[in-house]
Amino acid sequence: MEKKFESVATVDNTVKPDDYTAQIKNFETTLKKTVAARYVKVSAKNFGKLPQWHQGYPFNGDAYIFVDEINFK
C-alpha cells in the first residue's frame, strides 16, 4: 500500500554558502495545527554542484548533507 504524505512545514537554511565556520545548526519548526500521523518523512535538499570558489569544489564538486539526529517532541 502506497503511503500518502502531506507537507506540514518547510524550514529554510539561513547559513550562507561562503560561511566556513564549523558549526552545528538546528533546524526547527512549530506546527500551526496538531497533526496525527503514523509515518513521518523528512526531506533535505543539498546545494547541488558547488561553485568553483567553494573550498569543497576541488574534491569532486558535489555538496553533501550530514544528519545526526531527528527529534520529534
MILUMKOL-258371 format. One record per atom (N, C-alpha, C, CB): residue in three letters; atom name; chain; x, y, z; residue number from 1. Coordinates in nm, 3 decimals. Glycine has a CB too. Example, Ala and Ser with C-alpha at 12.3 -4.5 7.8 and 13.67 -1.06 7.14 Angstrom:
2
['ALA', 'N', 'A', [1.319, -0.569, 0.780], 1]
['ALA', 'CA', 'A', [1.230, -0.450, 0.780], 1]
['ALA', 'C', 'A', [1.320, -0.330, 0.780], 1]
['ALA', 'CB', 'A', [1.131, -0.447, 0.905], 1]
['SER', 'N', 'A', [1.285, -0.225, 0.708], 2]
['SER', 'CA', 'A', [1.367, -0.106, 0.714], 2]
['SER', 'C', 'A', [1.290, 0.003, 0.787], 2]
['SER', 'CB', 'A', [1.408, -0.060, 0.572], 2]
This chain:
73
['MET', 'N', 'A', [0.085, -0.118, 0.000], 1]
['MET', 'CA', 'A', [0.000, 0.000, 0.000], 1]
['MET', 'C', 'A', [0.089, 0.124, 0.000], 1]
['MET', 'CB', 'A', [-0.096, 0.000, 0.123], 1]
['GLU', 'N', 'A', [0.064, 0.212, -0.091], 2]
['GLU', 'CA', 'A', [0.143, 0.335, -0.102], 2]
['GLU', 'C', 'A', [0.099, 0.435, 0.005], 2]
['GLU', 'CB', 'A', [0.128, 0.398, -0.242], 2]
['LYS', 'N', 'A', [0.195, 0.498, 0.065], 3]
['LYS', 'CA', 'A', [0.167, 0.596, 0.170], 3]
['LYS', 'C', 'A', [0.153, 0.734, 0.109], 3]
['LYS', 'CB', 'A', [0.278, 0.595, 0.278], 3]
['LYS', 'N', 'A', [0.058, 0.810, 0.157], 4]
['LYS', 'CA', 'A', [0.037, 0.946, 0.109], 4]
['LYS', 'C', 'A', [0.087, 1.043, 0.215], 4]
['LYS', 'CB', 'A', [-0.114, 0.972, 0.077], 4]
['PHE', 'N', 'A', [0.180, 1.131, 0.175], 5]
['PHE', 'CA', 'A', [0.237, 1.228, 0.269], 5]
['PHE', 'C', 'A', [0.184, 1.367, 0.236], 5]
['PHE', 'CB', 'A', [0.390, 1.226, 0.264], 5]
['GLU', 'N', 'A', [0.159, 1.443, 0.341], 6]
['GLU', 'CA', 'A', [0.113, 1.581, 0.328], 6]
['GLU', 'C', 'A', [0.220, 1.672, 0.388], 6]
['GLU', 'CB', 'A', [-0.026, 1.602, 0.400], 6]
['SER', 'N', 'A', [0.258, 1.775, 0.315], 7]
['SER', 'CA', 'A', [0.358, 1.869, 0.366], 7]
['SER', 'C', 'A', [0.295, 1.955, 0.475], 7]
['SER', 'CB', 'A', [0.413, 1.959, 0.251], 7]
['VAL', 'N', 'A', [0.360, 1.959, 0.592], 8]
['VAL', 'CA', 'A', [0.306, 2.037, 0.703], 8]
['VAL', 'C', 'A', [0.401, 2.148, 0.747], 8]
['VAL', 'CB', 'A', [0.277, 1.946, 0.820], 8]
['ALA', 'N', 'A', [0.527, 2.146, 0.697], 9]
['ALA', 'CA', 'A', [0.622, 2.250, 0.736], 9]
['ALA', 'C', 'A', [0.741, 2.252, 0.640], 9]
['ALA', 'CB', 'A', [0.670, 2.229, 0.881], 9]
['THR', 'N', 'A', [0.799, 2.369, 0.624], 10]
['THR', 'CA', 'A', [0.922, 2.387, 0.548], 10]
['THR', 'C', 'A', [1.014, 2.477, 0.629], 10]
['THR', 'CB', 'A', [0.894, 2.448, 0.406], 10]
['VAL', 'N', 'A', [1.141, 2.441, 0.635], 11]
['VAL', 'CA', 'A', [1.240, 2.520, 0.708], 11]
['VAL', 'C', 'A', [1.353, 2.553, 0.612], 11]
['VAL', 'CB', 'A', [1.293, 2.444, 0.834], 11]
['ASP', 'N', 'A', [1.385, 2.682, 0.599], 12]
['ASP', 'CA', 'A', [1.491, 2.725, 0.510], 12]
['ASP', 'C', 'A', [1.625, 2.730, 0.581], 12]
['ASP', 'CB', 'A', [1.458, 2.860, 0.450], 12]
['ASN', 'N', 'A', [1.731, 2.702, 0.508], 13]
['ASN', 'CA', 'A', [1.867, 2.711, 0.560], 13]
['ASN', 'C', 'A', [1.910, 2.857, 0.557], 13]
['ASN', 'CB', 'A', [1.965, 2.622, 0.477], 13]
['THR', 'N', 'A', [1.952, 2.911, 0.670], 14]
['THR', 'CA', 'A', [1.994, 3.051, 0.679], 14]
['THR', 'C', 'A', [2.146, 3.066, 0.680], 14]
['THR', 'CB', 'A', [1.936, 3.114, 0.804], 14]
['VAL', 'N', 'A', [2.219, 2.955, 0.668], 15]
['VAL', 'CA', 'A', [2.366, 2.961, 0.666], 15]
['VAL', 'C', 'A', [2.411, 2.999, 0.525], 15]
['VAL', 'CB', 'A', [2.430, 2.826, 0.711], 15]
['LYS', 'N', 'A', [2.492, 3.100, 0.514], 16]
['LYS', 'CA', 'A', [2.544, 3.146, 0.384], 16]
['LYS', 'C', 'A', [2.638, 3.040, 0.325], 16]
['LYS', 'CB', 'A', [2.617, 3.282, 0.399], 16]
['PRO', 'N', 'A', [2.637, 3.019, 0.193], 17]
['PRO', 'CA', 'A', [2.724, 2.918, 0.131], 17]
['PRO', 'C', 'A', [2.873, 2.945, 0.151], 17]
['PRO', 'CB', 'A', [2.695, 2.911, -0.016], 17]
['ASP', 'N', 'A', [2.912, 3.069, 0.173], 18]
['ASP', 'CA', 'A', [3.054, 3.101, 0.192], 18]
['ASP', 'C', 'A', [3.093, 3.112, 0.339], 18]
['ASP', 'CB', 'A', [3.088, 3.231, 0.121], 18]
['ASP', 'N', 'A', [3.008, 3.064, 0.429], 19]
['ASP', 'CA', 'A', [3.038, 3.062, 0.572], 19]
['ASP', 'C', 'A', [3.106, 2.930, 0.605], 19]
['ASP', 'CB', 'A', [2.908, 3.081, 0.659], 19]
['TYR', 'N', 'A', [3.237, 2.933, 0.626], 20]
['TYR', 'CA', 'A', [3.314, 2.812, 0.651], 20]
['TYR', 'C', 'A', [3.333, 2.783, 0.799], 20]
['TYR', 'CB', 'A', [3.449, 2.822, 0.585], 20]
['THR', 'N', 'A', [3.262, 2.854, 0.884], 21]
['THR', 'CA', 'A', [3.272, 2.832, 1.027], 21]
['THR', 'C', 'A', [3.218, 2.694, 1.063], 21]
['THR', 'CB', 'A', [3.195, 2.942, 1.104], 21]
['ALA', 'N', 'A', [3.296, 2.618, 1.141], 22]
['ALA', 'CA', 'A', [3.246, 2.489, 1.189], 22]
['ALA', 'C', 'A', [3.130, 2.517, 1.284], 22]
['ALA', 'CB', 'A', [3.360, 2.406, 1.260], 22]
['GLN', 'N', 'A', [3.018, 2.454, 1.261], 23]
['GLN', 'CA', 'A', [2.901, 2.484, 1.343], 23]
['GLN', 'C', 'A', [2.802, 2.368, 1.342], 23]
['GLN', 'CB', 'A', [2.833, 2.611, 1.293], 23]
['ILE', 'N', 'A', [2.721, 2.369, 1.443], 24]
['ILE', 'CA', 'A', [2.607, 2.278, 1.449], 24]
['ILE', 'C', 'A', [2.484, 2.365, 1.434], 24]
['ILE', 'CB', 'A', [2.603, 2.195, 1.584], 24]
['LYS', 'N', 'A', [2.398, 2.330, 1.342], 25]
['LYS', 'CA', 'A', [2.281, 2.411, 1.312], 25]
['LYS', 'C', 'A', [2.155, 2.330, 1.337], 25]
['LYS', 'CB', 'A', [2.285, 2.462, 1.166], 25]
['ASN', 'N', 'A', [2.070, 2.380, 1.424], 26]
['ASN', 'CA', 'A', [1.939, 2.318, 1.448], 26]
['ASN', 'C', 'A', [1.837, 2.380, 1.354], 26]
['ASN', 'CB', 'A', [1.895, 2.334, 1.596], 26]
['PHE', 'N', 'A', [1.764, 2.297, 1.287], 27]
['PHE', 'CA', 'A', [1.652, 2.344, 1.204], 27]
['PHE', 'C', 'A', [1.525, 2.299, 1.274], 27]
['PHE', 'CB', 'A', [1.660, 2.288, 1.056], 27]
['GLU', 'N', 'A', [1.443, 2.397, 1.312], 28]
['GLU', 'CA', 'A', [1.324, 2.366, 1.390], 28]
['GLU', 'C', 'A', [1.202, 2.432, 1.329], 28]
['GLU', 'CB', 'A', [1.342, 2.412, 1.535], 28]
['THR', 'N', 'A', [1.089, 2.376, 1.361], 29]
['THR', 'CA', 'A', [0.963, 2.437, 1.321], 29]
['THR', 'C', 'A', [0.856, 2.401, 1.424], 29]
['THR', 'CB', 'A', [0.921, 2.390, 1.179], 29]
['THR', 'N', 'A', [0.754, 2.481, 1.430], 30]
['THR', 'CA', 'A', [0.638, 2.454, 1.514], 30]
['THR', 'C', 'A', [0.518, 2.442, 1.422], 30]
['THR', 'CB', 'A', [0.617, 2.566, 1.621], 30]
['LEU', 'N', 'A', [0.444, 2.336, 1.436], 31]
['LEU', 'CA', 'A', [0.327, 2.316, 1.352], 31]
['LEU', 'C', 'A', [0.213, 2.406, 1.398], 31]
['LEU', 'CB', 'A', [0.282, 2.169, 1.353], 31]
['LYS', 'N', 'A', [0.140, 2.461, 1.303], 32]
['LYS', 'CA', 'A', [0.029, 2.551, 1.336], 32]
['LYS', 'C', 'A', [-0.094, 2.475, 1.384], 32]
['LYS', 'CB', 'A', [-0.007, 2.635, 1.214], 32]
['LYS', 'N', 'A', [-0.098, 2.347, 1.348], 33]
['LYS', 'CA', 'A', [-0.209, 2.265, 1.395], 33]
['LYS', 'C', 'A', [-0.155, 2.128, 1.434], 33]
['LYS', 'CB', 'A', [-0.321, 2.252, 1.285], 33]
['THR', 'N', 'A', [-0.229, 2.057, 1.515], 34]
['THR', 'CA', 'A', [-0.190, 1.923, 1.555], 34]
['THR', 'C', 'A', [-0.209, 1.830, 1.436], 34]
['THR', 'CB', 'A', [-0.272, 1.875, 1.678], 34]
['VAL', 'N', 'A', [-0.110, 1.747, 1.413], 35]
['VAL', 'CA', 'A', [-0.116, 1.654, 1.301], 35]
['VAL', 'C', 'A', [-0.100, 1.513, 1.355], 35]
['VAL', 'CB', 'A', [-0.006, 1.686, 1.195], 35]
['ALA', 'N', 'A', [-0.196, 1.428, 1.325], 36]
['ALA', 'CA', 'A', [-0.186, 1.288, 1.364], 36]
['ALA', 'C', 'A', [-0.121, 1.213, 1.249], 36]
['ALA', 'CB', 'A', [-0.326, 1.227, 1.400], 36]
['ALA', 'N', 'A', [-0.020, 1.133, 1.281], 37]
['ALA', 'CA', 'A', [0.050, 1.062, 1.175], 37]
['ALA', 'C', 'A', [0.110, 0.932, 1.227], 37]
['ALA', 'CB', 'A', [0.159, 1.150, 1.114], 37]
['ARG', 'N', 'A', [0.114, 0.834, 1.142], 38]
['ARG', 'CA', 'A', [0.181, 0.710, 1.176], 38]
['ARG', 'C', 'A', [0.324, 0.711, 1.122], 38]
['ARG', 'CB', 'A', [0.103, 0.589, 1.120], 38]
['TYR', 'N', 'A', [0.345, 0.775, 1.009], 39]
['TYR', 'CA', 'A', [0.476, 0.784, 0.946], 39]
['TYR', 'C', 'A', [0.513, 0.931, 0.928], 39]
['TYR', 'CB', 'A', [0.478, 0.710, 0.811], 39]
['VAL', 'N', 'A', [0.640, 0.961, 0.940], 40]
['VAL', 'CA', 'A', [0.690, 1.097, 0.918], 40]
['VAL', 'C', 'A', [0.804, 1.089, 0.818], 40]
['VAL', 'CB', 'A', [0.737, 1.164, 1.053], 40]
['LYS', 'N', 'A', [0.796, 1.171, 0.717], 41]
['LYS', 'CA', 'A', [0.900, 1.174, 0.614], 41]
['LYS', 'C', 'A', [0.970, 1.310, 0.623], 41]
['LYS', 'CB', 'A', [0.840, 1.150, 0.470], 41]
['VAL', 'N', 'A', [1.101, 1.307, 0.636], 42]
['VAL', 'CA', 'A', [1.181, 1.429, 0.642], 42]
['VAL', 'C', 'A', [1.266, 1.434, 0.515], 42]
['VAL', 'CB', 'A', [1.270, 1.434, 0.772], 42]
['SER', 'N', 'A', [1.259, 1.543, 0.441], 43]
['SER', 'CA', 'A', [1.337, 1.559, 0.319], 43]
['SER', 'C', 'A', [1.432, 1.676, 0.335], 43]
['SER', 'CB', 'A', [1.246, 1.580, 0.196], 43]
['ALA', 'N', 'A', [1.553, 1.660, 0.285], 44]
['ALA', 'CA', 'A', [1.651, 1.768, 0.285], 44]
['ALA', 'C', 'A', [1.715, 1.773, 0.147], 44]
['ALA', 'CB', 'A', [1.760, 1.747, 0.397], 44]
['LYS', 'N', 'A', [1.730, 1.891, 0.094], 45]
['LYS', 'CA', 'A', [1.790, 1.908, -0.038], 45]
['LYS', 'C', 'A', [1.926, 1.974, -0.022], 45]
['LYS', 'CB', 'A', [1.698, 1.992, -0.132], 45]
['ASN', 'N', 'A', [2.025, 1.918, -0.089], 46]
['ASN', 'CA', 'A', [2.158, 1.977, -0.078], 46]
['ASN', 'C', 'A', [2.178, 2.089, -0.181], 46]
['ASN', 'CB', 'A', [2.265, 1.870, -0.096], 46]
['PHE', 'N', 'A', [2.292, 2.150, -0.174], 47]
['PHE', 'CA', 'A', [2.327, 2.265, -0.258], 47]
['PHE', 'C', 'A', [2.339, 2.227, -0.405], 47]
['PHE', 'CB', 'A', [2.457, 2.327, -0.210], 47]
['GLY', 'N', 'A', [2.364, 2.100, -0.433], 48]
['GLY', 'CA', 'A', [2.388, 2.055, -0.570], 48]
['GLY', 'C', 'A', [2.535, 2.064, -0.603], 48]
['GLY', 'CB', 'A', [2.305, 2.138, -0.671], 48]
['LYS', 'N', 'A', [2.567, 2.106, -0.723], 49]
['LYS', 'CA', 'A', [2.707, 2.126, -0.761], 49]
['LYS', 'C', 'A', [2.760, 2.253, -0.695], 49]
['LYS', 'CB', 'A', [2.723, 2.134, -0.917], 49]
['LEU', 'N', 'A', [2.878, 2.243, -0.637], 50]
['LEU', 'CA', 'A', [2.938, 2.357, -0.569], 50]
['LEU', 'C', 'A', [3.000, 2.454, -0.670], 50]
['LEU', 'CB', 'A', [3.045, 2.310, -0.468], 50]
['PRO', 'N', 'A', [2.996, 2.584, -0.641], 51]
['PRO', 'CA', 'A', [3.063, 2.680, -0.729], 51]
['PRO', 'C', 'A', [3.215, 2.665, -0.717], 51]
['PRO', 'CB', 'A', [3.020, 2.825, -0.694], 51]
['GLN', 'N', 'A', [3.287, 2.710, -0.818], 52]
['GLN', 'CA', 'A', [3.433, 2.692, -0.821], 52]
['GLN', 'C', 'A', [3.504, 2.756, -0.703], 52]
['GLN', 'CB', 'A', [3.489, 2.749, -0.949], 52]
['TRP', 'N', 'A', [3.449, 2.864, -0.646], 53]
['TRP', 'CA', 'A', [3.515, 2.933, -0.535], 53]
['TRP', 'C', 'A', [3.501, 2.858, -0.404], 53]
['TRP', 'CB', 'A', [3.458, 3.072, -0.520], 53]
['HIS', 'N', 'A', [3.413, 2.757, -0.396], 54]
['HIS', 'CA', 'A', [3.388, 2.686, -0.271], 54]
['HIS', 'C', 'A', [3.504, 2.592, -0.238], 54]
['HIS', 'CB', 'A', [3.256, 2.606, -0.281], 54]
['GLN', 'N', 'A', [3.537, 2.583, -0.108], 55]
['GLN', 'CA', 'A', [3.652, 2.502, -0.066], 55]
['GLN', 'C', 'A', [3.634, 2.354, -0.096], 55]
['GLN', 'CB', 'A', [3.676, 2.520, 0.081], 55]
['GLY', 'N', 'A', [3.514, 2.305, -0.113], 56]
['GLY', 'CA', 'A', [3.492, 2.164, -0.144], 56]
['GLY', 'C', 'A', [3.492, 2.132, -0.292], 56]
['GLY', 'CB', 'A', [3.363, 2.120, -0.086], 56]
['TYR', 'N', 'A', [3.496, 2.234, -0.377], 57]
['TYR', 'CA', 'A', [3.489, 2.213, -0.522], 57]
['TYR', 'C', 'A', [3.601, 2.123, -0.576], 57]
['TYR', 'CB', 'A', [3.495, 2.346, -0.592], 57]
['PRO', 'N', 'A', [3.727, 2.140, -0.534], 58]
['PRO', 'CA', 'A', [3.835, 2.058, -0.592], 58]
['PRO', 'C', 'A', [3.823, 1.908, -0.564], 58]
['PRO', 'CB', 'A', [3.966, 2.107, -0.540], 58]
['PHE', 'N', 'A', [3.743, 1.868, -0.467], 59]
['PHE', 'CA', 'A', [3.737, 1.726, -0.430], 59]
['PHE', 'C', 'A', [3.643, 1.645, -0.518], 59]
['PHE', 'CB', 'A', [3.694, 1.713, -0.286], 59]
['ASN', 'N', 'A', [3.536, 1.699, -0.563], 60]
['ASN', 'CA', 'A', [3.451, 1.639, -0.667], 60]
['ASN', 'C', 'A', [3.336, 1.732, -0.704], 60]
['ASN', 'CB', 'A', [3.396, 1.504, -0.620], 60]
['GLY', 'N', 'A', [3.325, 1.844, -0.637], 61]
['GLY', 'CA', 'A', [3.225, 1.944, -0.673], 61]
['GLY', 'C', 'A', [3.084, 1.916, -0.625], 61]
['GLY', 'CB', 'A', [3.222, 1.959, -0.818], 61]
['ASP', 'N', 'A', [3.063, 1.806, -0.555], 62]
['ASP', 'CA', 'A', [2.929, 1.773, -0.506], 62]
['ASP', 'C', 'A', [2.910, 1.821, -0.362], 62]
['ASP', 'CB', 'A', [2.904, 1.622, -0.516], 62]
['ALA', 'N', 'A', [2.792, 1.872, -0.332], 63]
['ALA', 'CA', 'A', [2.758, 1.912, -0.196], 63]
['ALA', 'C', 'A', [2.699, 1.791, -0.123], 63]
['ALA', 'CB', 'A', [2.656, 2.031, -0.197], 63]
['TYR', 'N', 'A', [2.715, 1.789, 0.008], 64]
['TYR', 'CA', 'A', [2.665, 1.680, 0.091], 64]
['TYR', 'C', 'A', [2.583, 1.736, 0.206], 64]
['TYR', 'CB', 'A', [2.780, 1.593, 0.144], 64]
['ILE', 'N', 'A', [2.496, 1.651, 0.258], 65]
['ILE', 'CA', 'A', [2.421, 1.682, 0.380], 65]
['ILE', 'C', 'A', [2.452, 1.570, 0.479], 65]
['ILE', 'CB', 'A', [2.265, 1.696, 0.352], 65]
['PHE', 'N', 'A', [2.490, 1.608, 0.600], 66]
['PHE', 'CA', 'A', [2.514, 1.511, 0.705], 66]
['PHE', 'C', 'A', [2.412, 1.535, 0.815], 66]
['PHE', 'CB', 'A', [2.661, 1.521, 0.760], 66]
['VAL', 'N', 'A', [2.340, 1.431, 0.852], 67]
['VAL', 'CA', 'A', [2.235, 1.441, 0.954], 67]
['VAL', 'C', 'A', [2.270, 1.346, 1.067], 67]
['VAL', 'CB', 'A', [2.094, 1.410, 0.895], 67]
['ASP', 'N', 'A', [2.266, 1.399, 1.189], 68]
['ASP', 'CA', 'A', [2.299, 1.317, 1.305], 68]
['ASP', 'C', 'A', [2.172, 1.269, 1.377], 68]
['ASP', 'CB', 'A', [2.388, 1.396, 1.402], 68]
['GLU', 'N', 'A', [2.080, 1.358, 1.401], 69]
['GLU', 'CA', 'A', [1.961, 1.322, 1.477], 69]
['GLU', 'C', 'A', [1.839, 1.393, 1.422], 69]
['GLU', 'CB', 'A', [1.979, 1.356, 1.625], 69]
['ILE', 'N', 'A', [1.726, 1.327, 1.433], 70]
['ILE', 'CA', 'A', [1.597, 1.388, 1.404], 70]
['ILE', 'C', 'A', [1.510, 1.360, 1.525], 70]
['ILE', 'CB', 'A', [1.531, 1.333, 1.270], 70]
['ASN', 'N', 'A', [1.466, 1.468, 1.591], 71]
['ASN', 'CA', 'A', [1.386, 1.453, 1.713], 71]
['ASN', 'C', 'A', [1.245, 1.506, 1.691], 71]
['ASN', 'CB', 'A', [1.452, 1.526, 1.832], 71]
['PHE', 'N', 'A', [1.149, 1.441, 1.749], 72]
['PHE', 'CA', 'A', [1.012, 1.487, 1.748], 72]
['PHE', 'C', 'A', [0.966, 1.501, 1.892], 72]
['PHE', 'CB', 'A', [0.919, 1.389, 1.667], 72]
['LYS', 'N', 'A', [0.911, 1.615, 1.925], 73]
['LYS', 'CA', 'A', [0.863, 1.637, 2.062], 73]
['LYS', 'C', 'A', [0.715, 1.645, 2.067], 73]
['LYS', 'CB', 'A', [0.922, 1.762, 2.120], 73]
